[in-house]
Amino acid sequence: MQWNVIISKSIEDQNEDLGIFNWNFKGSNTCLGLNTLVSAKIKDREWALRVNSSLVHGVEDGSEVWAQEIFLIPKTNERQSYSGETKIFYSKSLQTIGDQIGLIELVNNEIKEGMWDLRANPLSFSIHNREPCWHIRLHRISQDEEE
């Protein structure tokens, strides 16, 4: 499984062209909204929205943003068994910025290693110690062989 988050500064597309007369045309300064970005990503049916997720409002690299979780649809659907252990993974940002590893990269690294997996807990945002904090709870995959 691969997890991703679509990020935008607005829910709907916004034209950021400024001037005395604001003509109705799409300029090069159009900011694509979350609706457009998510629809474009899931259109090819390789990516899908997580069933229990909703859009999240938070701060990314100093700007207010809207975020929506998506996941790459697996080619095969393996049933996972979970150990009952959970852990909250968190980061100041969703994307890797400089040497600060973003939550997207952190979560995907954990999933690739095969020890942790997404389950029913959605992405969340809060302020922790006066810093932005994106977080999600992952579930440990049981390493016991089923007989």
Summary of the structure (lengths in Angstrom):
residues: 147
radius of gyration: 17.9
end to end distance: 24.4
largest distance: 72.9
contacts: 369
relative contact order: 0.21
helix: 14%
strand: 40%
